[in-house]
């Protein structure tokens, strides 16, 4: 996984990452990909990560928006060196 990160940790550090998944379950429930990653490289404001562990979590239903309207926004979680 590659992402922009202004204050990326050094290679070898671990990072928790959560991504709003664009697919929606049949019942309208949104998903989030939550991953424990390890930094393998960084250059300027980019960081390369390898997923060590991941899971999909449900986020509940979003009312007022069409199904699948949620984009794949990225939210980098807390660093865990």
C-alpha positions in Angstrom: 0.0 0.0 0.0 1.3 3.5 -0.8 -0.1 6.7 0.7 0.8 10.3 1.3 1.9 11.1 4.8 3.5 14.4 5.8 5.1 13.0 8.9 5.8 9.3 8.0 7.6 7.1 10.5 11.0 5.5 9.6 11.1 2.2 7.7 10.5 -0.7 10.0 8.0 1.2 12.1 4.4 -0.1 12.4 1.4 2.0 11.5 -2.4 1.3 11.9 -4.4 2.4 8.8 -8.1 2.5 8.3 -9.7 3.0 4.8 -13.5 3.6 4.2 -14.2 0.8 1.7 -16.2 1.8 -1.4 -18.3 -1.4 -1.5 -21.5 -1.7 0.6 -23.1 -4.9 1.9 -26.6 -5.9 0.6 -28.3 -4.5 3.7 -26.7 -1.1 3.1 -24.0 -1.5 5.8 -20.7 0.3 5.0 -17.3 -1.4 5.4 -13.9 -0.2 6.7 -10.6 -1.9 6.0 -8.5 -1.8 9.1 -4.8 -2.9 8.7 -1.7 -3.2 10.9 1.1 -2.2 8.5 4.9 -2.0 8.5 6.7 0.9 6.8 9.0 -0.5 4.1 10.1 2.8 2.4 9.4 6.5 2.4 10.3 9.3 -0.1 9.3 12.9 0.4 5.6 12.8 1.4 5.0 9.2 0.3 5.3 6.1 2.4 5.2 2.4 1.3 3.5 0.0 3.6 3.1 -3.8 3.7 0.0 -5.2 5.5 0.9 -7.6 8.3 -2.7 -8.1 9.4 -6.1 -6.8 8.2 -9.8 -7.1 8.7 -13.0 -5.6 7.4 -15.2 -3.9 10.0 -18.8 -2.8 9.6 -19.6 0.9 10.0 -23.4 0.9 10.1 -25.8 2.4 7.5 -25.5 5.8 6.0 -28.8 7.5 5.6 -29.5 10.2 3.0 -26.7 9.1 0.6 -27.1 6.6 -2.2 -25.5 3.2 -1.7 -21.9 3.2 -2.7 -21.6 7.0 -2.6 -18.9 6.8 0.0 -15.5 7.3 -1.6 -12.3 5.4 -0.5 -11.0 8.1 1.8 -7.9 7.2 3.8 -7.4 7.9 7.5 -4.0 7.0 8.8 -4.3 5.8 12.4 -1.9 6.1 15.2 1.7 5.1 14.8 2.8 2.2 16.9 6.6 2.0 16.7 
